[in-house]
Amino acid sequence: MLKSEKKLAELNKILTNGKYNEINDSISILRSEEPFAGAVSLLADFYDKTKDEGLKLLVSEFFNDMKERSCRAEVIESEIITRLKDEIDTFDTVKQQLARELIAILRE
């Protein structure tokens, strides 16, 4: 397992089963360390699922503080995929290609 995969699995475990303070600490750590693949998407999913307004605020502040374009692109990509999944049952090749092209344009 790659280092980023281990970090992602650990973050997922904390977001799924952790207490407020553990989640808060994990988000704080994410702010200070180098981003790893999947972390931003995982936080976006967590934001959509949690009913705790305090945790939503923490995630929202994290997103507002992001400065790297690559992270913002990951959030946009996650959001596009989530919205497409909500609207259609399966991805067909044309819709996937259009989503990829849109994401590529947003990353420029």
C-alpha positions, 0 to 999 in steps of 0.5 A, a space after each residue: 500500500 502506498 503512503 498516500 493510500 495509508 493516509 487516505 485509509 486513516 483519514 477515512 477511518 477517522 471521518 467515519 468513526 472519529 469523535 469531533 476532536 479527532 476529526 478537527 485534529 485531522 483537518 488541522 494536520 491536512 492544512 499543514 502538510 503536503 496534500 495527498 491524493 483523494 483527501 480533498 474528495 474524501 472531505 467533500 464526501 464527508 461534508 455532504 454526509 455529516 449533519 454536524 454543523 460544526 464539522 461542516 464549518 471546519 471542512 468549509 474553512 479548510 476548503 476556503 483556505 486552500 491555495 493550490 490549484 490542484 486541490 481546487 481541481 480535485 474538489 471540482 472533479 469530485 463535485 462534477 462526478 457526484 452530481 453526474 452520479 445523482 443524475 444518471 444511473 450509469 456513466 456512458 463513454 460520452 458523458 465521462 469524456 465530457 466530464 474529463 474535458 471540463 475538468 481539464 479546462 478547469 485545471 488550466 
